[in-house]
């Protein structure tokens, strides 16, 4: 915990380890909102679209906001939401949830996150960042934020471990000192306190030695960008301008079947009657030789 505080340059931050991303999102967001309050989230946000209603099961409401192809929430999208929810018959928006990197693989720049942070603070909203892929965002060439700068702009976030080398675990960092009291009780009450919790901490302690965490994630991003360039050079359109470890090529059925002979990818969404968006991901464990083979097979499509 001390090592993470030092990395974030937040000596008074609260650091707690939880098992996985959904548990961390739900526990933190439910703790930070009162029973009559709601969370604003991009419609594509993981909390809204990929967690089986886990947050709503705590009795809170999510207010989804439609965002553009980059998956980013901007201050301009929020005034109408706040105006509509002035009605006391509706839930009160209290927290803004975003992911960095987004579900589309894009990254919030310093200017973008600063603008969103300023809006939240001016409108009595907390800002929480899902950091499952934060290491990919911070090591992307599109990023211009340091971890300490990022930490100062948000009220709470987590450093993802599950997607970045740990067997399990996420490191939640609450940087706003007014939000820390009672959180340990809340973790226990919601079944999030691991009896052998020291094993969570040990993993992060090792990952943050000699910059290992960011080194292995940067390599995954570089591998992903090589895959992106191969698709682009082949003339295959990408559905998202991702600069991180996820790429979203738009493939024909024939191209999908050809690549499926050797590679696992995720069906993302139907693009039109003859094309499908699929997702390729690299990780801390992706081998260079496998990436090289994929590049050759993309060129041969």
C-alpha positions as CSV (number, residue, x, y, z in Angstrom):
1,X,0.0,0.0,0.0
2,X,2.8,2.4,0.8
3,X,4.5,1.6,-2.5
4,X,1.3,2.6,-4.4
5,X,0.9,5.7,-2.4
6,X,4.4,6.7,-3.3
7,X,3.8,5.9,-7.0
8,X,0.7,8.1,-7.0
9,X,2.4,10.8,-4.8
10,X,-0.7,10.6,-2.6
11,X,0.7,10.0,0.9
12,X,-2.8,10.2,2.5
13,X,-4.6,8.0,0.0
14,X,-6.5,5.0,1.2
15,X,-5.4,1.8,-0.7
16,X,-7.5,-1.3,-0.5
17,X,-7.2,-4.6,-2.4
18,X,-10.2,-6.4,-3.8
19,X,-10.6,-9.5,-5.9
20,X,-11.7,-8.4,-9.3
21,X,-13.0,-5.5,-11.4
22,X,-16.7,-6.0,-11.0
23,X,-16.4,-6.3,-7.2
24,X,-14.2,-3.2,-7.1
25,X,-16.5,-1.1,-9.2
26,X,-19.6,-2.1,-7.3
27,X,-18.1,-1.9,-3.8
28,X,-16.5,1.5,-4.4
29,X,-19.4,3.1,-6.3
30,X,-22.0,1.8,-3.9
31,X,-20.0,3.1,-0.9
32,X,-19.5,6.6,-2.5
33,X,-23.2,7.1,-3.2
34,X,-26.2,7.5,-0.8
35,X,-29.2,5.2,-1.3
36,X,-31.1,7.9,-3.2
37,X,-28.2,8.8,-5.5
38,X,-27.2,7.6,-8.9
39,X,-24.1,7.1,-11.0
40,X,-23.7,8.7,-14.5
41,X,-21.9,6.3,-16.8
42,X,-21.2,6.1,-20.6
43,X,-23.7,3.7,-22.1
44,X,-20.7,1.6,-23.1
45,X,-19.2,1.7,-19.6
46,X,-18.3,-1.6,-18.0
47,X,-20.4,-0.8,-14.9
48,X,-23.4,-0.3,-17.2
49,X,-23.0,-2.9,-19.9
50,X,-20.8,-5.8,-18.7
51,X,-21.6,-6.4,-15.0
52,X,-25.0,-8.1,-15.0
53,X,-26.7,-5.4,-13.1
54,X,-24.4,-5.8,-10.2
55,X,-24.4,-2.2,-9.3
56,X,-28.1,-1.8,-9.7
57,X,-28.5,-4.8,-7.3
58,X,-27.2,-2.6,-4.5
59,X,-30.3,-0.5,-4.9
60,X,-28.7,2.3,-6.9
61,X,-29.5,3.6,-10.4
62,X,-27.2,4.0,-13.4
63,X,-27.9,7.0,-15.7
64,X,-26.4,5.9,-19.0
65,X,-25.2,8.6,-21.4
66,X,-24.7,7.9,-25.1
67,X,-21.2,8.7,-26.2
68,X,-19.3,8.7,-29.5
69,X,-17.2,6.1,-31.2
70,X,-14.3,6.9,-28.8
71,X,-16.3,5.8,-25.8
72,X,-15.4,9.0,-23.8
73,X,-17.6,11.0,-21.6
74,X,-17.2,14.8,-21.9
75,X,-18.4,17.7,-19.8
76,X,-20.7,18.8,-22.6
77,X,-22.8,15.6,-22.2
78,X,-23.6,16.2,-18.6
79,X,-25.6,19.5,-18.1
80,X,-28.8,18.1,-19.6
81,X,-28.5,15.1,-17.3
82,X,-28.2,17.2,-14.2
83,X,-31.0,19.5,-15.3
84,X,-33.4,16.7,-15.8
85,X,-32.6,15.2,-12.5
86,X,-33.3,18.3,-10.5
87,X,-36.8,16.8,-10.1
88,X,-37.0,15.4,-6.6
89,X,-38.9,12.4,-7.9
90,X,-35.8,11.2,-9.6
91,X,-32.5,9.9,-8.2
92,X,-29.8,12.5,-7.6
93,X,-26.6,12.1,-9.8
94,X,-23.7,12.0,-7.4
95,X,-20.9,10.2,-9.1
96,X,-19.4,10.0,-12.6
97,X,-18.0,6.7,-13.7
98,X,-15.6,6.3,-16.6
99,X,-13.0,3.8,-17.7
100,X,-9.5,4.5,-18.8
101,X,-8.7,3.0,-21.2
102,X,-12.3,3.0,-22.4
103,X,-14.0,-0.1,-23.5
104,X,-13.2,1.0,-27.1
105,X,-9.5,1.1,-26.3
106,X,-9.2,4.9,-26.3
107,X,-7.4,7.1,-23.8
108,X,-8.4,10.2,-21.9
109,X,-5.9,13.0,-22.5
110,X,-4.7,15.3,-19.7
111,X,-6.9,18.1,-21.1
112,X,-10.0,15.8,-21.4
113,X,-9.7,14.4,-17.9
114,X,-8.9,17.9,-16.4
115,X,-12.1,19.3,-18.1
116,X,-14.2,16.4,-16.8
117,X,-12.6,16.7,-13.3
118,X,-13.2,20.5,-13.2
119,X,-16.9,20.0,-14.2
120,X,-17.4,17.3,-11.6
121,X,-15.9,19.4,-8.8
122,X,-17.9,22.5,-9.9
123,X,-21.2,20.5,-9.8
124,X,-20.7,18.4,-6.6
125,X,-20.1,15.2,-8.5
126,X,-17.5,12.6,-7.5
127,X,-15.3,11.2,-10.3
128,X,-14.4,7.5,-10.2
129,X,-12.2,5.7,-12.8
130,X,-12.4,2.0,-13.6
131,X,-8.7,1.2,-14.0
132,X,-8.9,-2.4,-15.1
133,X,-6.9,-1.3,-18.2
134,X,-5.3,1.8,-16.6
135,X,-1.7,0.5,-17.2
136,X,-2.5,0.2,-20.9
137,X,-3.8,3.8,-21.0
138,X,-0.8,5.2,-19.1
139,X,1.7,3.4,-21.4
140,X,-0.1,4.4,-24.6
141,X,1.6,6.8,-27.0
142,X,-1.7,8.8,-26.9
143,X,-1.4,9.4,-23.2
144,X,0.1,12.6,-21.8
145,X,-0.8,12.0,-18.1
146,X,1.6,10.8,-15.3
147,X,0.1,8.6,-12.6
148,X,0.4,11.3,-10.0
149,X,-1.3,13.9,-12.3
150,X,-4.1,11.3,-13.0
151,X,-4.5,10.6,-9.2
152,X,-5.0,14.3,-8.4
153,X,-7.8,14.7,-11.0
154,X,-10.0,12.0,-9.6
155,X,-11.6,11.0,-6.3
156,X,-11.1,7.3,-6.6
157,X,-9.7,4.8,-9.1
158,X,-8.0,1.4,-9.2
159,X,-4.9,0.0,-10.6
160,X,-5.9,-3.2,-12.4
161,X,-4.1,-6.3,-11.5
162,X,-6.2,-9.1,-13.0
163,X,-5.6,-7.9,-16.6
164,X,-2.0,-7.0,-15.9
165,X,-0.1,-9.9,-14.4
166,X,-1.7,-10.8,-11.1
167,X,-3.6,-14.1,-10.5
168,X,-6.4,-11.9,-9.2
169,X,-6.9,-8.6,-7.5
170,X,-7.3,-4.8,-8.0
171,X,-5.8,-2.0,-6.0
172,X,-8.4,0.6,-5.2
173,X,-7.0,4.1,-4.4
174,X,-9.3,6.6,-2.7
175,X,-7.5,10.0,-3.1
176,X,-10.2,12.2,-1.6
177,X,-9.6,12.2,2.1
178,X,-13.3,13.0,2.9
179,X,-14.4,9.6,1.4
180,X,-12.3,7.2,3.3
181,X,-14.1,6.8,6.7
182,X,-15.9,3.5,7.1
183,X,-14.8,1.9,3.8
184,X,-13.2,-1.1,5.5
185,X,-16.5,-1.9,7.2
186,X,-18.3,-1.6,3.9
187,X,-15.8,-4.0,2.2
188,X,-16.4,-6.6,4.9
189,X,-20.2,-6.1,4.8
190,X,-20.2,-6.8,1.1
191,X,-18.1,-9.9,1.2
192,X,-15.0,-8.2,-0.3
193,X,-12.5,-8.7,2.5
194,X,-10.3,-11.7,1.6
195,X,-9.1,-13.6,4.6
196,X,-5.7,-14.2,3.0
197,X,-5.6,-10.6,1.7
198,X,-1.9,-10.4,2.0
199,X,-1.6,-12.4,-1.1
200,X,-3.3,-9.6,-3.0
201,X,-0.8,-7.1,-1.7
202,X,2.3,-9.4,-2.4
203,X,1.4,-9.5,-6.1
204,X,1.2,-5.7,-6.4
205,X,4.4,-5.3,-4.3
206,X,6.3,-7.5,-6.9
207,X,4.6,-5.8,-9.9
208,X,5.7,-2.4,-8.8
209,X,9.4,-3.3,-8.3
210,X,11.7,-1.9,-11.0
211,X,8.7,-0.6,-13.0
212,X,7.7,-4.1,-14.0
213,X,3.9,-3.3,-14.1
214,X,4.3,-0.6,-16.7
215,X,7.0,-2.4,-18.6
216,X,5.0,-5.5,-19.3
217,X,1.9,-3.4,-20.1
218,X,3.7,-1.1,-22.5
219,X,5.0,-4.2,-24.4
220,X,1.4,-5.4,-24.8
221,X,0.4,-2.0,-26.1
222,X,3.3,-2.0,-28.6
223,X,2.3,-5.5,-29.8
224,X,-1.3,-4.3,-30.2
225,X,-0.2,-1.3,-32.3
226,X,1.7,-3.6,-34.6
227,X,-1.4,-5.6,-35.1
228,X,-3.4,-2.4,-35.8
229,X,-0.8,-1.4,-38.4
230,X,-1.0,-4.8,-40.1
231,X,-4.8,-4.5,-40.5
232,X,-4.5,-0.9,-41.8
233,X,-1.8,-1.8,-44.3
234,X,-4.1,-4.6,-45.5
235,X,-6.9,-2.1,-46.0
236,X,-9.1,-3.5,-43.3
237,X,-11.0,-0.8,-41.4
238,X,-10.9,-0.5,-37.7
239,X,-14.1,0.3,-35.7
240,X,-12.2,2.2,-33.0
241,X,-9.2,4.5,-32.9
242,X,-7.6,2.4,-30.2
243,X,-4.1,3.2,-29.0
244,X,-4.0,0.5,-26.3
245,X,-4.0,-3.3,-26.1
246,X,-7.3,-3.8,-27.8
247,X,-8.0,-3.6,-31.6
248,X,-11.3,-3.8,-33.3
249,X,-11.0,-4.8,-37.0
250,X,-14.1,-5.0,-39.2
251,X,-13.9,-8.4,-40.9
252,X,-15.8,-10.3,-43.5
253,X,-17.0,-13.8,-42.6
254,X,-14.3,-15.3,-44.8
255,X,-11.6,-13.3,-43.0
256,X,-13.0,-14.3,-39.6
257,X,-13.0,-17.9,-40.5
258,X,-9.5,-17.8,-41.8
259,X,-8.1,-16.2,-38.6
260,X,-10.2,-18.4,-36.3
261,X,-8.2,-21.4,-37.5
262,X,-5.2,-20.2,-35.4
263,X,-6.4,-17.3,-33.1
264,X,-9.0,-16.6,-30.5
265,X,-10.8,-13.3,-30.8
266,X,-14.1,-11.9,-29.4
267,X,-17.2,-11.1,-31.5
268,X,-17.8,-7.5,-30.6
269,X,-20.8,-6.5,-32.7
270,X,-22.4,-6.9,-36.2
271,X,-21.2,-4.0,-38.5
272,X,-23.5,-4.7,-41.5
273,X,-24.9,-7.7,-43.3
274,X,-21.4,-8.9,-44.5
275,X,-19.0,-7.5,-41.8
276,X,-18.5,-8.1,-38.1
277,X,-16.4,-6.1,-35.6
278,X,-14.1,-8.4,-33.7
279,X,-11.8,-7.7,-30.8
280,X,-8.1,-8.8,-30.6
281,X,-6.4,-8.3,-27.2
282,X,-2.7,-8.5,-26.3
283,X,-1.7,-8.9,-22.7
284,X,1.4,-9.1,-20.4
285,X,1.7,-12.8,-21.4
286,X,1.4,-12.3,-25.2
287,X,4.5,-13.8,-26.9
288,X,6.3,-11.9,-29.7
289,X,6.4,-15.0,-31.9
290,X,2.6,-15.3,-31.8
291,X,2.2,-11.7,-32.7
292,X,4.6,-12.0,-35.6
293,X,2.7,-15.0,-36.9
294,X,-0.6,-13.1,-36.7
295,X,0.9,-10.2,-38.6
296,X,1.9,-12.6,-41.4
297,X,-1.5,-14.2,-41.5
298,X,-3.2,-10.8,-41.7
299,X,-1.0,-9.9,-44.6
300,X,-2.0,-13.2,-46.3
301,X,-5.8,-12.6,-46.0
